[in-house]
């Protein structure tokens, strides 16, 4: 089975106005929220939850990327770190189920209908 990856920037700002909340960047809070839900998530064996230092979306609050071989890579930003984990995992399930990595706007969880930063085609071949 193809391995899927959910990249989470652990250094993203908490919000547009505040880099930190309770002495941690927003990305660390989002990663903590996702990590707490990850082990009980039905697809945890299909996804790698990968923290990264930077996704170069620094003018946006929390950013994530969904990637897999032969699928479109999706990047989202402006995610509220304390309220997005369940929606991100739902989107990850939709991404996993899609054959090409494209999750139609209408089908995405509400919080992920905006904030898309990139849709990168798969490598040819």
C-alpha positions as YAML, in Angstrom:
chain: A
units: angstrom
residues:
- id: 1
  name: UNK
  ca: [0.00, 0.00, 0.00]
- id: 2
  name: UNK
  ca: [1.21, 3.52, -0.78]
- id: 3
  name: UNK
  ca: [2.51, 5.42, 2.22]
- id: 4
  name: UNK
  ca: [0.83, 8.75, 2.90]
- id: 5
  name: UNK
  ca: [2.39, 11.60, 4.87]
- id: 6
  name: UNK
  ca: [0.81, 14.39, 6.86]
- id: 7
  name: UNK
  ca: [3.46, 17.08, 7.33]
- id: 8
  name: UNK
  ca: [2.85, 19.57, 10.15]
- id: 9
  name: UNK
  ca: [4.93, 22.72, 10.57]
- id: 10
  name: UNK
  ca: [5.81, 22.81, 14.26]
- id: 11
  name: UNK
  ca: [7.08, 26.40, 14.17]
- id: 12
  name: UNK
  ca: [4.06, 28.14, 12.60]
- id: 13
  name: UNK
  ca: [2.55, 31.11, 14.41]
- id: 14
  name: UNK
  ca: [-0.46, 30.60, 16.64]
- id: 15
  name: UNK
  ca: [-2.38, 33.30, 14.79]
- id: 16
  name: UNK
  ca: [-1.71, 36.26, 12.53]
- id: 17
  name: UNK
  ca: [-1.33, 38.42, 15.64]
- id: 18
  name: UNK
  ca: [0.44, 36.05, 18.03]
- id: 19
  name: UNK
  ca: [3.37, 33.78, 17.30]
- id: 20
  name: UNK
  ca: [3.09, 31.91, 20.61]
- id: 21
  name: UNK
  ca: [0.34, 30.81, 22.95]
- id: 22
  name: UNK
  ca: [1.26, 29.44, 26.36]
- id: 23
  name: UNK
  ca: [4.94, 29.81, 25.38]
- id: 24
  name: UNK
  ca: [4.69, 27.54, 22.31]
- id: 25
  name: UNK
  ca: [4.26, 28.35, 18.63]
- id: 26
  name: UNK
  ca: [0.91, 27.47, 17.10]
- id: 27
  name: UNK
  ca: [2.44, 24.65, 15.08]
- id: 28
  name: UNK
  ca: [3.52, 22.90, 18.27]
- id: 29
  name: UNK
  ca: [-0.03, 23.14, 19.60]
- id: 30
  name: UNK
  ca: [-1.44, 21.73, 16.34]
- id: 31
  name: UNK
  ca: [1.10, 18.91, 16.35]
- id: 32
  name: UNK
  ca: [0.17, 18.08, 19.96]
- id: 33
  name: UNK
  ca: [-3.54, 18.02, 19.07]
- id: 34
  name: UNK
  ca: [-2.91, 15.75, 16.07]
- id: 35
  name: UNK
  ca: [-0.55, 13.47, 18.01]
- id: 36
  name: UNK
  ca: [-3.16, 12.99, 20.74]
- id: 37
  name: UNK
  ca: [-5.76, 11.85, 18.19]
- id: 38
  name: UNK
  ca: [-3.37, 9.95, 15.90]
- id: 39
  name: UNK
  ca: [-3.00, 6.60, 17.73]
- id: 40
  name: UNK
  ca: [-6.77, 6.06, 17.90]
- id: 41
  name: UNK
  ca: [-7.29, 7.20, 14.31]
- id: 42
  name: UNK
  ca: [-8.31, 4.30, 12.02]
- id: 43
  name: UNK
  ca: [-5.75, 5.27, 9.32]
- id: 44
  name: UNK
  ca: [-2.73, 5.79, 11.58]
- id: 45
  name: UNK
  ca: [-1.01, 2.76, 10.03]
- id: 46
  name: UNK
  ca: [-1.44, 4.27, 6.55]
- id: 47
  name: UNK
  ca: [-0.08, 7.73, 7.38]
- id: 48
  name: UNK
  ca: [3.16, 9.07, 8.76]
- id: 49
  name: UNK
  ca: [2.60, 12.10, 10.97]
- id: 50
  name: UNK
  ca: [5.76, 14.10, 10.28]
- id: 51
  name: UNK
  ca: [6.74, 17.28, 12.11]
- id: 52
  name: UNK
  ca: [8.82, 19.71, 10.05]
- id: 53
  name: UNK
  ca: [10.71, 22.86, 11.01]
- id: 54
  name: UNK
  ca: [9.21, 25.06, 8.29]
- id: 55
  name: UNK
  ca: [6.86, 24.89, 5.33]
- id: 56
  name: UNK
  ca: [7.64, 28.49, 4.26]
- id: 57
  name: UNK
  ca: [4.12, 29.70, 4.96]
- id: 58
  name: UNK
  ca: [5.36, 32.02, 7.67]
- id: 59
  name: UNK
  ca: [2.90, 34.84, 6.96]
- id: 60
  name: UNK
  ca: [0.05, 32.39, 7.62]
- id: 61
  name: UNK
  ca: [-0.82, 30.63, 10.86]
- id: 62
  name: UNK
  ca: [-0.50, 26.83, 11.05]
- id: 63
  name: UNK
  ca: [0.33, 24.99, 7.84]
- id: 64
  name: UNK
  ca: [0.05, 21.32, 6.87]
- id: 65
  name: UNK
  ca: [0.79, 19.26, 3.77]
- id: 66
  name: UNK
  ca: [-0.74, 15.98, 2.57]
- id: 67
  name: UNK
  ca: [1.49, 13.99, 0.21]
- id: 68
  name: UNK
  ca: [1.71, 10.52, -1.30]
- id: 69
  name: UNK
  ca: [3.40, 9.02, -4.35]
- id: 70
  name: UNK
  ca: [1.39, 9.44, -7.56]
- id: 71
  name: UNK
  ca: [-1.03, 11.90, -5.93]
- id: 72
  name: UNK
  ca: [-1.44, 15.65, -5.97]
- id: 73
  name: UNK
  ca: [0.19, 17.24, -2.91]
- id: 74
  name: UNK
  ca: [-2.11, 19.56, -0.96]
- id: 75
  name: UNK
  ca: [-0.90, 22.39, 1.30]
- id: 76
  name: UNK
  ca: [-3.13, 24.34, 3.67]
- id: 77
  name: UNK
  ca: [-2.49, 27.29, 5.99]
- id: 78
  name: UNK
  ca: [-4.37, 29.63, 8.31]
- id: 79
  name: UNK
  ca: [-5.50, 26.69, 10.44]
- id: 80
  name: UNK
  ca: [-6.54, 27.42, 14.04]
- id: 81
  name: UNK
  ca: [-4.17, 25.17, 16.01]
- id: 82
  name: UNK
  ca: [-6.54, 24.24, 18.82]
- id: 83
  name: UNK
  ca: [-9.57, 23.57, 16.59]
- id: 84
  name: UNK
  ca: [-8.30, 21.89, 13.42]
- id: 85
  name: UNK
  ca: [-7.09, 18.39, 14.32]
- id: 86
  name: UNK
  ca: [-10.37, 16.52, 13.72]
- id: 87
  name: UNK
  ca: [-10.95, 18.31, 10.40]
- id: 88
  name: UNK
  ca: [-7.36, 17.62, 9.28]
- id: 89
  name: UNK
  ca: [-7.77, 13.92, 10.02]
- id: 90
  name: UNK
  ca: [-11.10, 13.90, 8.16]
- id: 91
  name: UNK
  ca: [-9.44, 15.56, 5.16]
- id: 92
  name: UNK
  ca: [-6.61, 13.03, 5.41]
- id: 93
  name: UNK
  ca: [-9.16, 10.22, 5.16]
- id: 94
  name: UNK
  ca: [-10.64, 11.86, 2.05]
- id: 95
  name: UNK
  ca: [-7.15, 12.28, 0.59]
- id: 96
  name: UNK
  ca: [-6.34, 8.62, 1.28]
- id: 97
  name: UNK
  ca: [-9.57, 7.48, -0.41]
- id: 98
  name: UNK
  ca: [-8.99, 9.58, -3.52]
- id: 99
  name: UNK
  ca: [-7.12, 8.03, -6.42]
- id: 100
  name: UNK
  ca: [-5.38, 11.27, -7.41]
- id: 101
  name: UNK
  ca: [-5.12, 13.24, -4.15]
- id: 102
  name: UNK
  ca: [-7.68, 15.83, -5.17]
- id: 103
  name: UNK
  ca: [-10.40, 16.43, -2.58]
- id: 104
  name: UNK
  ca: [-13.17, 18.59, -4.08]
- id: 105
  name: UNK
  ca: [-13.80, 21.87, -2.27]
- id: 106
  name: UNK
  ca: [-17.45, 20.98, -1.52]
- id: 107
  name: UNK
  ca: [-16.44, 17.74, 0.20]
- id: 108
  name: UNK
  ca: [-13.72, 19.18, 2.46]
- id: 109
  name: UNK
  ca: [-14.38, 19.84, 6.16]
- id: 110
  name: UNK
  ca: [-15.60, 23.42, 6.62]
- id: 111
  name: UNK
  ca: [-12.40, 24.68, 8.25]
- id: 112
  name: UNK
  ca: [-10.39, 23.44, 5.22]
- id: 113
  name: UNK
  ca: [-12.55, 25.00, 2.52]
- id: 114
  name: UNK
  ca: [-10.32, 28.04, 2.68]
- id: 115
  name: UNK
  ca: [-6.65, 28.33, 3.36]
- id: 116
  name: UNK
  ca: [-5.40, 26.15, 0.52]
- id: 117
  name: UNK
  ca: [-1.90, 27.39, -0.30]
- id: 118
  name: UNK
  ca: [-0.81, 24.94, -2.97]
- id: 119
  name: UNK
  ca: [-1.96, 22.06, -5.10]
- id: 120
  name: UNK
  ca: [1.17, 20.45, -6.53]
- id: 121
  name: UNK
  ca: [0.82, 17.86, -9.30]
- id: 122
  name: UNK
  ca: [2.43, 14.46, -8.80]
- id: 123
  name: UNK
  ca: [5.79, 13.80, -10.41]
- id: 124
  name: UNK
  ca: [5.45, 12.28, -13.89]
- id: 125
  name: UNK
  ca: [6.12, 8.61, -14.27]
...
